[in-house]
Amino acid sequence: MADLGEENKVSGVFGGVEFNNNEQNQNVNTNNDVELANIENAGTIRNNNLPVKRGFWNKFKAFWLQDIDWNKEIKVELTPYQQKVEDEINDFLHQEITWDKVHDFLFQEISFRKKN
């Protein structure tokens, strides 16, 4: 609780409010140092475990700025359909392209039919 006695009066905005910080004030030797220490700590929140409502941007930053262990193996599991599509894409991207295949594709015979 705040000690509002005359002997520990602190000048300033709060008009003599002092918190009992015995652990913090043990190393303070003079009354002037005690007053400065109390002015610094007046009105600070001492509990870091307060509940916080997390909004969209906090969640977004937490996801994008998370620490990632790059040495850890990443495992991706696919459904059978996803695996089939991935295999087809992989085969297409890694097919062997030769001039004969390009020539055959470019100079293939094209026939047009008339619609009735």
C-alpha positions in Angstrom: 0.0 0.0 0.0 1.1 3.6 -0.6 2.9 5.3 2.3 1.7 8.9 2.4 3.8 10.0 5.5 5.7 13.3 5.6 9.1 11.8 6.1 9.0 10.0 2.8 7.3 12.7 0.8 8.2 12.8 -2.9 7.7 16.0 -4.9 6.2 15.6 -8.3 3.0 14.9 -10.1 1.8 12.2 -7.7 2.3 14.4 -4.6 4.1 12.1 -2.2 3.1 8.6 -3.4 5.6 6.0 -2.4 5.5 2.2 -3.0 7.2 -0.2 -0.5 10.0 -1.6 -2.5 12.3 -2.9 0.2 14.2 -5.2 -2.2 14.8 -2.4 -4.7 15.7 0.2 -2.1 18.2 -1.9 -0.1 21.2 -0.6 -2.1 20.0 3.0 -2.0 22.1 5.0 0.5 20.8 8.6 0.7 17.3 10.0 0.9 17.7 11.7 -2.4 18.4 8.4 -4.1 15.3 6.9 -2.4 13.2 9.7 -3.8 14.5 9.2 -7.3 13.9 5.5 -7.2 10.3 6.0 -6.0 9.6 8.5 -8.7 10.8 6.1 -11.4 8.5 3.3 -10.2 5.4 5.3 -9.3 2.5 4.1 -11.4 4.2 1.2 -13.2 2.4 -2.1 -13.7 4.2 -4.8 -11.7 2.3 -7.8 -13.1 3.4 -9.0 -16.5 0.8 -11.9 -16.6 -2.2 -9.7 -17.3 -4.8 -11.1 -19.8 -4.6 -9.6 -23.2 -7.1 -9.8 -26.0 -5.2 -10.9 -29.1 -6.4 -9.1 -32.3 -5.8 -10.0 -35.9 -2.5 -8.1 -36.3 -1.0 -9.6 -33.2 -1.8 -13.1 -34.4 -0.5 -12.2 -37.9 2.8 -10.9 -36.5 3.1 -13.9 -34.1 2.8 -16.3 -37.1 5.1 -14.5 -39.5 7.7 -13.5 -37.0 8.0 -16.9 -35.2 11.3 -18.5 -34.6 11.9 -21.4 -37.0 14.4 -24.1 -36.5 15.8 -24.5 -40.0 17.7 -27.7 -39.1 14.4 -29.5 -38.3 13.0 -31.8 -41.0 9.7 -30.6 -42.5 7.2 -33.4 -43.2 4.3 -32.8 -45.6 1.5 -35.4 -45.9 -0.6 -35.4 -49.0 -3.9 -37.1 -49.9 -3.8 -39.7 -52.7 -5.3 -37.2 -55.2 -2.8 -34.5 -54.2 0.1 -37.0 -54.5 -1.2 -37.9 -58.0 -1.3 -34.3 -59.1 2.2 -33.6 -57.6 3.6 -36.7 -59.5 2.1 -35.5 -62.8 3.5 -32.0 -62.3 6.9 -33.4 -61.3 7.0 -35.7 -64.4 6.0 -32.7 -66.6 8.7 -30.5 -65.2 11.4 -33.1 -65.4 10.7 -34.6 -68.8 13.5 -34.8 -71.2 13.2 -32.3 -74.0 14.9 -33.0 -77.3 15.0 -31.2 -80.6 13.1 -34.1 -82.2 10.2 -33.7 -79.8 10.1 -29.9 -80.4 10.2 -30.4 -84.1 7.4 -33.0 -84.0 5.3 -30.7 -81.9 5.8 -27.6 -84.1 5.3 -29.4 -87.4 2.5 -31.7 -86.6 -0.3 -32.1 -89.0 -3.4 -30.0 -88.2 -6.7 -30.7 -89.7 -9.8 -28.5 -89.5 -13.3 -29.7 -89.8 -16.3 -27.7 -90.9 -19.1 -27.5 -88.4 -22.5 -28.5 -89.7 
